[in-house]
Amino acid sequence: MRSGLAAGMKVNGWMTYTLSPVHTDAYYVERAHELAKMGVSYICVKDPTGLLTPERGRTLFPALVKAIKGKGIPLQLHSHCQSGLAPEVYTEAMKAGFEYAYTALEPLGNGASLPETQEIHRRALGLGMTSALDEGAMREASRYFEWLTVREGKPRGVVAKYDKALYEHQIPGGMISNLRSQLQAMGIGHRLPEIMEEATRVRHDLGYPIVVSPFAQFIVTQAVLNVVQGERYRTIPDEVRKYACGYYGRLAAQPAPEFLERANFRPEEMVSERPAEHVEPWLPKLRARLGSAASDEDLLLHAFYDDKLLGPLRDPAPECEVSTTPLRELVRWLHDKRDIRKARIRFAGTEISFTA
């Protein structure tokens, strides 16, 4: 944050929403005060699993608005639709005074995605609010994505059904689908319900970490080990142990005694300084290896990607001509569809009709 602000950037501070005995409205108000004190340009409530409900929004959202009132920091909401409640939650946020909302155009909204942009736009107007969104542009972009779902055989977003289990394990939908396929590959796909139930217990034992990367992976990995090995915390990955010691930041709550005992935890192992103090600076080493002629862009590319991935950037492929056009793709697709007997295409003032 300090570096971004010093460079003249706008900084968006995000608070991840989760459910636990310690993640109360007062907890999030305290975090909002911390972010405001650090000088953020925006504050966003991020709900990656879609756990927010309208009832919770009616207490949490006004409390956050009141906490930063007069500080000139707009509030944002980013909530997914896995519970099917996100549109109603967005309505409560707008009523409370939130100015920005993260959405997805039709047909990419709903399901595990964000609420549909058009629906939230209509709700905002219905509440007497103004919106700068271009309805014509939204229709045009939505038609494009609708066509892609047909051409590529992809599903369009559908409203999710309410799932009570979501509020227990709190694991994002994308991670559950990945876990399911991995367990099936291992021949233990039938044990997914056990693992999800154990994930709820592991999260409690770890002091209620927010269920986002990398903490969601910590929880699920530990749950899989506990179930497959038939003994809780027989094996504890180093990352999970480091989390409990504070290497990933301040813990929301103290881990359970059972976990600390199995991890052979000692109080003197707790990290009291900035976790980054335990990470060796990497950029100076890269600068020395790449030489003084390397640009900042080269430096950052090498910091994030290995040499194998960067090879094509150094040796780009020769220029090639575009071998297709949207019209050609459409005609080819219509030709392959044996159940389509007649078609008429209008574009750029030109009309094409054909009969199979």
C-alpha positions as CSV (number, residue, x, y, z in Angstrom):
1,M,0.0,0.0,0.0
2,R,2.7,2.4,0.9
3,S,4.6,1.8,-2.3
4,G,1.5,2.1,-4.4
5,L,0.4,5.4,-2.8
6,A,3.9,6.8,-3.1
7,A,3.8,6.0,-6.8
8,G,0.6,8.0,-7.2
9,M,-1.6,4.9,-7.6
10,K,-5.1,4.3,-6.2
11,V,-5.1,1.5,-3.7
12,N,-8.2,-0.7,-3.2
13,G,-8.3,-2.3,0.3
14,W,-10.3,-5.6,0.4
15,M,-11.8,-7.3,3.4
16,T,-12.7,-10.9,2.9
17,Y,-16.1,-11.8,4.4
18,T,-16.4,-15.1,6.2
19,L,-18.5,-16.7,9.0
20,S,-17.1,-17.5,12.4
21,P,-17.7,-16.5,16.1
22,V,-14.9,-13.9,15.7
23,H,-15.8,-12.3,12.4
24,T,-18.5,-10.0,13.8
25,D,-19.6,-6.6,12.5
26,A,-17.3,-5.0,15.1
27,Y,-14.4,-7.1,13.7
28,Y,-14.9,-5.7,10.1
29,V,-15.5,-2.2,11.4
30,E,-12.1,-2.4,13.1
31,R,-10.5,-3.6,9.8
32,A,-12.1,-0.8,7.9
33,H,-10.6,1.7,10.4
34,E,-7.2,0.1,9.8
35,L,-7.5,0.4,6.1
36,A,-8.7,4.0,6.2
37,K,-5.8,4.9,8.5
38,M,-3.4,3.4,5.9
39,G,-4.8,5.7,3.3
40,V,-6.7,3.4,0.9
41,S,-8.6,4.9,-2.0
42,Y,-11.5,2.4,-1.8
43,I,-12.6,-0.3,0.6
44,C,-14.2,-3.5,-0.8
45,V,-16.1,-6.2,1.0
46,K,-15.2,-9.4,-0.8
47,D,-17.4,-12.5,-0.5
48,P,-15.9,-15.1,-2.7
49,T,-18.1,-18.0,-1.6
50,G,-21.4,-16.1,-1.5
51,L,-21.9,-16.3,2.2
52,L,-23.5,-12.9,2.7
53,T,-27.2,-12.8,3.4
54,P,-29.6,-9.8,3.2
55,E,-30.1,-10.1,7.0
56,R,-26.4,-9.8,7.7
57,G,-26.1,-7.0,5.2
58,R,-28.6,-4.9,7.0
59,T,-26.3,-4.7,10.0
60,L,-22.8,-5.0,8.5
61,F,-23.2,-2.5,5.6
62,P,-24.6,0.4,7.6
63,A,-21.9,-0.2,10.3
64,L,-19.1,0.1,7.6
65,V,-20.7,3.2,6.0
66,K,-20.8,4.8,9.4
67,A,-17.2,3.8,10.2
68,I,-15.7,5.6,7.2
69,K,-18.2,8.4,7.0
70,G,-16.5,11.7,6.1
71,K,-13.3,10.1,5.1
72,G,-14.1,10.2,1.3
73,I,-13.5,6.5,0.8
74,P,-16.1,4.8,-1.4
75,L,-17.3,1.3,-0.5
76,Q,-17.5,-1.6,-2.9
77,L,-19.2,-5.0,-2.8
78,H,-17.9,-8.2,-4.5
79,S,-20.1,-11.2,-3.8
80,H,-20.6,-14.4,-5.7
81,C,-23.9,-16.1,-6.3
82,Q,-23.3,-19.6,-5.0
83,S,-26.1,-19.3,-2.4
84,G,-28.4,-17.5,-4.9
85,L,-28.7,-14.5,-2.5
86,A,-26.2,-12.1,-4.0
87,P,-28.7,-9.8,-5.9
88,E,-30.6,-9.2,-2.7
89,V,-27.4,-8.6,-0.8
90,Y,-26.3,-6.0,-3.4
91,T,-29.7,-4.3,-3.0
92,E,-29.0,-4.0,0.8
93,A,-25.5,-2.6,0.1
94,M,-26.9,0.0,-2.3
95,K,-29.5,1.0,0.3
96,A,-26.8,1.4,2.9
97,G,-24.6,3.7,0.7
98,F,-22.2,1.5,-1.2
99,E,-21.2,3.2,-4.4
100,Y,-19.6,0.4,-6.4
101,A,-20.6,-3.3,-7.2
102,Y,-18.7,-6.0,-9.0
103,T,-20.9,-7.8,-11.6
104,A,-20.8,-10.0,-14.7
105,L,-22.7,-9.4,-18.0
106,E,-25.3,-11.9,-19.2
107,P,-24.8,-14.8,-19.8
108,L,-21.6,-14.9,-17.6
109,G,-23.4,-13.9,-14.3
110,N,-25.1,-16.1,-11.6
111,G,-24.0,-19.6,-10.7
112,A,-20.6,-19.4,-9.0
113,S,-20.0,-16.1,-10.8
114,L,-21.0,-12.5,-9.9
115,P,-24.6,-11.2,-10.2
116,E,-25.7,-10.1,-13.6
117,T,-24.8,-6.6,-14.4
118,Q,-28.2,-5.8,-16.0
119,E,-30.1,-7.0,-13.0
120,I,-28.1,-4.9,-10.5
121,H,-28.4,-2.0,-12.9
122,R,-32.2,-2.3,-12.9
123,R,-32.2,-2.7,-9.1
124,A,-30.1,0.5,-8.7
125,L,-32.5,2.4,-11.0
126,G,-35.5,1.0,-9.0
127,L,-34.0,2.4,-5.8
128,G,-33.9,5.9,-7.4
129,M,-30.1,5.8,-8.0
130,T,-28.3,6.9,-11.1
131,S,-26.1,4.7,-13.2
132,A,-23.6,5.6,-16.0
133,L,-23.9,2.2,-17.6
134,D,-24.8,2.1,-21.3
135,E,-27.7,-0.3,-21.7
136,G,-27.1,-0.6,-25.5
137,A,-23.5,-1.5,-25.0
138,M,-24.4,-4.1,-22.4
139,R,-26.9,-5.7,-24.8
140,E,-24.4,-5.8,-27.6
141,A,-21.7,-7.3,-25.4
142,S,-24.1,-9.8,-23.9
143,R,-25.2,-11.0,-27.4
144,Y,-21.5,-11.6,-28.2
145,F,-21.0,-13.8,-25.1
146,E,-24.3,-15.5,-25.7
147,W,-23.1,-16.5,-29.2
148,L,-19.8,-17.8,-27.7
149,T,-21.8,-20.1,-25.4
150,V,-23.5,-21.6,-28.4
151,R,-20.5,-21.8,-30.6
152,E,-18.2,-23.3,-28.0
153,G,-20.9,-25.4,-26.3
154,K,-20.4,-23.8,-23.0
155,P,-23.2,-23.4,-20.3
156,R,-24.6,-19.9,-19.6
157,G,-24.9,-18.8,-16.0
158,V,-28.0,-20.0,-14.1
159,V,-29.3,-18.9,-10.7
160,A,-27.9,-21.2,-8.1
161,K,-30.1,-23.1,-5.6
162,Y,-29.7,-22.4,-1.9
163,D,-27.3,-24.8,-0.3
164,K,-27.2,-24.9,3.5
165,A,-23.9,-26.9,3.5
166,L,-22.2,-23.9,1.9
167,Y,-22.4,-22.0,5.2
168,E,-20.7,-24.9,7.0
169,H,-17.6,-25.7,4.9
170,Q,-17.5,-22.3,3.1
171,I,-15.2,-23.7,0.4
172,P,-15.5,-21.8,-3.0
173,G,-17.3,-23.7,-5.7
174,G,-14.3,-23.8,-8.1
175,M,-12.1,-25.4,-5.5
176,I,-14.8,-28.0,-4.7
177,S,-15.0,-29.0,-8.4
178,N,-11.2,-29.3,-8.6
179,L,-11.1,-31.3,-5.4
180,R,-13.8,-33.6,-6.8
181,S,-11.8,-34.4,-10.0
182,Q,-8.6,-34.9,-8.0
183,L,-10.2,-37.3,-5.6
184,Q,-11.8,-39.3,-8.5
185,A,-8.4,-39.6,-10.1
186,M,-7.1,-41.1,-6.9
187,G,-10.1,-43.5,-6.7
188,I,-11.6,-41.9,-3.6
189,G,-14.2,-39.6,-5.0
190,H,-16.8,-41.2,-2.7
191,R,-15.0,-39.7,0.3
192,L,-15.7,-36.1,-0.7
193,P,-18.6,-35.6,1.8
194,E,-16.3,-36.8,4.7
195,I,-13.6,-34.4,3.6
196,M,-15.9,-31.5,3.4
197,E,-17.2,-32.2,6.9
198,E,-13.6,-32.5,8.1
199,A,-12.7,-29.2,6.4
200,T,-15.3,-27.5,8.7
201,R,-13.5,-29.0,11.8
202,V,-10.1,-28.1,10.5
203,R,-11.0,-24.5,9.9
204,H,-12.3,-24.3,13.5
205,D,-9.0,-25.8,14.8
206,L,-6.9,-23.3,12.8
207,G,-8.7,-20.3,14.3
208,Y,-11.1,-19.6,11.5
209,P,-8.9,-18.4,8.7
210,I,-10.7,-16.8,5.7
211,V,-11.5,-19.4,3.1
212,V,-9.5,-17.9,0.2
213,S,-6.2,-18.8,-1.4
214,P,-3.9,-19.9,0.1
215,F,-5.8,-20.6,3.3
216,A,-8.6,-22.6,1.5
217,Q,-5.9,-24.9,0.1
218,F,-4.4,-25.3,3.6
219,I,-7.8,-26.3,5.1
220,V,-8.7,-28.7,2.3
221,T,-5.2,-30.3,2.2
222,Q,-5.2,-30.9,6.0
223,A,-8.8,-32.3,5.8
224,V,-7.8,-34.7,3.0
225,L,-4.8,-35.9,5.1
226,N,-6.9,-36.4,8.2
227,V,-9.5,-38.4,6.4
228,V,-7.2,-40.5,4.2
229,Q,-4.8,-41.3,7.0
230,G,-7.5,-42.1,9.5
231,E,-5.9,-40.0,12.2
232,R,-6.4,-36.3,12.7
233,Y,-3.2,-34.3,12.3
234,R,-1.0,-37.3,11.9
235,T,0.7,-35.3,9.2
236,I,0.7,-31.5,9.2
237,P,2.1,-29.7,6.2
238,D,4.8,-27.0,6.8
239,E,2.5,-24.3,5.3
240,V,-0.3,-25.1,7.8
241,R,2.2,-25.1,10.7
242,K,3.6,-21.8,9.6
243,Y,0.1,-20.3,9.3
244,A,-0.5,-21.2,12.9
245,C,2.8,-19.5,13.8
246,G,1.8,-16.2,12.1
247,Y,3.9,-16.4,9.0
248,Y,0.9,-15.4,6.9
249,G,-0.2,-12.5,9.1
250,R,-2.2,-11.9,12.2
251,L,-4.5,-14.8,13.1
252,A,-8.2,-14.0,13.7
253,A,-8.3,-16.4,16.6
254,Q,-6.1,-18.8,18.6
255,P,-5.8,-22.3,17.1
256,A,-7.4,-25.2,19.0
257,P,-5.2,-26.9,21.7
258,E,-5.6,-30.3,20.0
259,F,-4.0,-28.9,16.8
260,L,-1.2,-27.1,18.7
261,E,-0.4,-30.2,20.7
262,R,-0.1,-32.4,17.5
263,A,2.0,-29.7,15.8
264,N,4.4,-29.6,18.8
265,F,3.8,-25.9,18.9
266,R,5.9,-23.7,21.2
267,P,4.8,-20.1,22.0
268,E,8.2,-18.7,21.3
269,E,7.7,-19.8,17.6
270,M,5.0,-17.2,17.1
271,V,6.0,-14.5,14.6
272,S,5.6,-11.0,16.2
273,E,7.2,-8.9,13.5
274,R,6.1,-8.4,9.9
275,P,5.9,-11.8,8.1
276,A,7.8,-10.3,5.2
277,E,10.9,-10.1,7.5
278,H,11.2,-13.8,7.1
279,V,11.3,-13.7,3.3
280,E,14.7,-13.2,1.7
281,P,14.7,-10.2,-0.7
282,W,14.6,-11.7,-4.2
283,L,14.8,-8.6,-6.5
284,P,18.4,-7.7,-5.7
285,K,19.5,-11.3,-6.7
286,L,17.6,-11.0,-9.9
287,R,19.1,-7.6,-10.7
288,A,22.6,-9.0,-10.2
289,R,21.8,-12.0,-12.4
290,L,20.2,-10.1,-15.2
291,G,22.6,-7.2,-15.3
292,S,22.1,-3.4,-15.0
293,A,20.8,-3.3,-18.6
294,A,17.6,-5.2,-17.6
295,S,14.5,-3.0,-17.5
296,D,12.1,-3.0,-14.6
297,E,9.6,-4.9,-16.8
298,D,12.3,-7.6,-17.5
299,L,13.0,-7.8,-13.7
300,L,9.3,-8.3,-12.8
301,L,8.8,-10.9,-15.6
302,H,11.7,-12.9,-14.3
303,A,10.4,-12.5,-10.7
304,F,7.1,-14.1,-11.6
305,Y,7.9,-16.6,-14.4
306,D,10.7,-19.0,-15.1
307,D,13.0,-18.9,-18.1
308,K,11.1,-21.6,-20.0
309,L,7.9,-19.5,-20.0
310,L,9.8,-16.3,-20.9
311,G,11.5,-18.0,-23.9
312,P,8.8,-17.2,-26.4
313,L,8.8,-13.6,-25.4
314,R,12.5,-13.3,-26.3
315,D,12.0,-15.2,-29.5
316,P,8.6,-14.2,-30.8
317,A,6.9,-16.2,-33.5
318,P,7.0,-14.7,-37.0
319,E,4.1,-12.6,-38.0
320,C,1.2,-14.5,-39.6
321,E,-1.9,-13.5,-41.4
322,V,-5.3,-13.9,-39.8
323,S,-6.8,-17.1,-41.4
324,T,-10.4,-16.5,-40.3
325,T,-13.0,-13.9,-39.6
326,P,-16.2,-13.9,-37.5
327,L,-18.3,-14.2,-40.6
328,R,-16.4,-17.1,-41.9
329,E,-16.6,-18.9,-38.5
330,L,-20.4,-18.3,-38.5
331,V,-20.9,-19.7,-42.0
332,R,-18.7,-22.7,-41.2
333,W,-20.7,-23.4,-38.0
334,L,-24.1,-23.1,-39.8
335,H,-22.8,-25.5,-42.5
336,D,-21.9,-28.1,-39.8
337,K,-25.3,-27.9,-38.2
338,R,-27.3,-30.4,-40.2
339,D,-30.6,-29.5,-38.5
340,I,-30.5,-25.9,-39.8
341,R,-32.1,-25.7,-43.3
342,K,-32.4,-22.0,-43.8
343,A,-30.4,-19.0,-42.5
344,R,-30.2,-15.3,-43.1
345,I,-27.3,-13.2,-41.9
346,R,-27.3,-9.4,-41.8
347,F,-24.2,-7.4,-41.1
348,A,-22.8,-4.0,-42.0
349,G,-25.7,-3.2,-44.4
350,T,-25.3,-6.5,-46.2
351,E,-27.6,-9.5,-46.2
352,I,-26.8,-13.2,-47.0
353,S,-29.4,-15.9,-47.2
354,F,-28.9,-19.6,-48.0
355,T,-30.9,-22.8,-48.0
356,A,-29.4,-26.2,-47.3
